[in-house]
Amino acid sequence: KYLMLNESKFENLEDIKLQTKLGIYMNSRFNECVREVRENIDAYRFNDAANTLYKFLWDEFCDWGIELSKADKASVKELGSIFKEAMKLLNPFMPFLSEYLFQELSGTQLENAKSIMVMSYPEIKERNLEVEKKFELVIEAIVAIRRAKATIDLGNSKIAKAFVKF
């Protein structure tokens, strides 16, 4: 719903060039998810594949991708495209929901569009480890600041400035 509040529809991931740092980071993490899911499916570890998808979608995409995109609205288009591709990965596990979300994000209806059930399953692509390392530091800094605020009972109060040295 957050993605749809900001854009009416999203392009397919293979049709766009990722330009924002957040988009590049989330795509890199998605590529690791694709690798793990495909590896687990090939080994008939369907539960592990489903857990990998769950962790990516909730712990990475929603927790960090969506939250960080609130500071960088230009990345929302890219995140929507990555989410659409993630629906292809999710399709064997949740076919009806993933199909609905894919069509919704595409601005299409299944009656008039190609189903993700017959589209190519996501392929393993190269990760950007340099960007991942930088974002790991940013995420680590945010978590540390939140913990420090909770420790000194400043839970929801704003901090004027915080600096992270790379």
C-alpha positions as CSV (number, residue, x, y, z in Angstrom):
1,K,0.0,0.0,0.0
2,Y,2.9,2.4,0.8
3,L,4.3,1.8,-2.7
4,M,0.9,2.4,-4.3
5,L,0.4,5.7,-2.4
6,N,3.5,7.0,-4.1
7,E,3.2,5.6,-7.6
8,S,0.2,4.4,-9.7
9,K,2.2,1.5,-11.4
10,F,5.7,0.1,-11.6
11,E,7.8,-1.1,-14.5
12,N,9.3,-4.6,-14.6
13,L,12.8,-4.8,-13.0
14,E,14.5,-5.8,-16.2
15,D,13.1,-2.7,-18.0
16,I,14.6,-0.1,-15.6
17,K,18.1,1.1,-14.7
18,L,18.6,1.3,-10.9
19,Q,20.0,4.7,-10.1
20,T,19.4,5.3,-6.3
21,K,21.8,3.9,-3.7
22,L,18.8,2.4,-1.9
23,G,17.5,0.7,-5.1
24,I,20.9,-0.7,-5.8
25,Y,21.2,-2.0,-2.2
26,M,17.7,-3.6,-2.1
27,N,18.4,-5.2,-5.5
28,S,21.6,-6.6,-4.3
29,R,19.9,-8.1,-1.2
30,F,17.1,-9.4,-3.5
31,N,19.8,-11.1,-5.7
32,E,21.1,-12.9,-2.5
33,C,17.5,-13.9,-1.7
34,V,17.1,-15.3,-5.2
35,R,20.3,-17.3,-4.9
36,E,19.2,-18.8,-1.6
37,V,15.7,-19.6,-2.7
38,R,16.8,-21.3,-5.9
39,E,19.4,-23.3,-4.0
40,N,16.9,-24.5,-1.5
41,I,14.3,-25.3,-4.1
42,D,16.9,-27.3,-6.1
43,A,17.6,-29.3,-2.9
44,Y,13.9,-29.8,-2.1
45,R,14.1,-27.7,1.0
46,F,10.9,-25.8,0.4
47,N,10.5,-24.7,4.0
48,D,14.0,-23.1,3.9
49,A,13.1,-21.4,0.6
50,A,9.9,-20.0,2.0
51,N,11.7,-18.8,5.2
52,T,14.4,-17.0,3.1
53,L,11.6,-15.2,1.2
54,Y,9.9,-14.3,4.4
55,K,13.0,-12.9,6.0
56,F,13.9,-10.9,2.9
57,L,10.4,-9.4,2.5
58,W,9.8,-8.6,6.2
59,D,13.3,-8.1,7.7
60,E,14.9,-6.4,4.8
61,F,12.5,-5.0,2.3
62,C,9.8,-3.8,4.7
63,D,11.9,-3.0,7.7
64,W,14.7,-1.2,5.9
65,G,13.8,-0.7,2.2
66,I,10.5,0.9,2.9
67,E,11.7,2.9,5.9
68,L,14.7,4.3,4.2
69,S,12.7,5.2,1.1
70,K,10.8,7.7,3.2
71,A,14.0,9.8,3.2
72,D,14.6,9.2,-0.5
73,K,11.3,9.2,-2.5
74,A,13.2,8.7,-5.8
75,S,13.9,5.1,-4.8
76,V,10.2,4.2,-4.5
77,K,9.9,3.4,-8.2
78,E,12.8,1.1,-8.0
79,L,11.6,-0.6,-4.9
80,G,8.2,-1.2,-6.5
81,S,10.0,-2.9,-9.4
82,I,12.0,-5.0,-7.0
83,F,8.9,-6.0,-5.1
84,K,7.2,-7.0,-8.3
85,E,10.1,-9.3,-9.1
86,A,9.9,-10.7,-5.5
87,M,6.3,-11.6,-6.3
88,K,7.6,-13.9,-9.1
89,L,9.9,-15.5,-6.6
90,L,7.0,-15.9,-4.1
91,N,4.5,-17.3,-6.7
92,P,5.1,-21.0,-6.1
93,F,4.5,-20.6,-2.4
94,M,1.6,-18.1,-2.5
95,P,0.2,-18.1,-6.1
96,F,-3.0,-16.1,-5.7
97,L,-1.7,-13.4,-3.4
98,S,1.5,-12.9,-5.4
99,E,-0.4,-12.8,-8.7
100,Y,-2.8,-10.2,-7.3
101,L,0.0,-8.0,-6.0
102,F,2.0,-8.3,-9.2
103,Q,-1.0,-7.2,-11.3
104,E,-1.9,-4.4,-8.9
105,L,1.6,-3.0,-8.9
106,S,1.7,-3.3,-12.7
107,G,-1.6,-1.4,-13.1
108,T,-3.1,-4.4,-15.0
109,Q,-5.7,-7.0,-14.5
110,L,-5.0,-10.7,-15.0
111,E,-7.8,-11.0,-17.6
112,N,-5.9,-8.6,-19.9
113,A,-2.3,-9.3,-18.9
114,K,0.3,-12.1,-18.8
115,S,0.3,-14.1,-15.6
116,I,3.5,-14.4,-13.5
117,M,2.8,-18.1,-13.4
118,V,4.1,-18.3,-17.0
119,M,6.8,-15.7,-16.7
120,S,10.5,-16.5,-16.2
121,Y,11.4,-17.3,-12.6
122,P,14.0,-14.8,-11.3
123,E,17.6,-15.7,-12.1
124,I,20.6,-15.3,-9.9
125,K,22.5,-12.0,-10.6
126,E,25.5,-10.4,-9.3
127,R,25.4,-8.6,-5.9
128,N,26.9,-5.2,-5.1
129,L,28.9,-6.0,-2.0
130,E,30.3,-2.5,-1.7
131,V,26.9,-0.9,-1.4
132,E,25.7,-3.7,0.9
133,K,28.7,-2.9,3.3
134,K,27.8,0.8,3.4
135,F,24.2,0.1,4.1
136,E,25.1,-2.4,6.8
137,L,27.0,0.4,8.6
138,V,24.0,2.8,8.2
139,I,21.6,0.2,9.5
140,E,23.9,-0.7,12.4
141,A,24.2,3.0,13.3
142,I,20.4,3.5,13.3
143,V,20.0,0.4,15.5
144,A,22.7,1.7,17.9
145,I,21.1,5.1,18.1
146,R,17.7,3.6,18.8
147,R,19.1,1.4,21.5
148,A,21.0,4.3,23.1
149,K,17.8,6.4,23.1
150,A,15.8,3.5,24.7
151,T,18.5,3.1,27.3
152,I,18.4,6.7,28.5
153,D,14.6,7.0,28.2
154,L,14.5,9.2,25.1
155,G,12.4,6.6,23.1
156,N,10.4,8.7,20.7
157,S,12.2,12.0,21.0
158,K,14.1,13.5,18.0
159,I,17.9,13.8,17.8
160,A,19.0,17.0,16.1
161,K,22.0,15.5,14.3
162,A,23.8,12.2,14.1
163,F,27.0,11.5,12.2
164,V,28.3,8.2,10.8
165,K,31.9,8.1,9.7
166,F,32.6,5.5,7.0
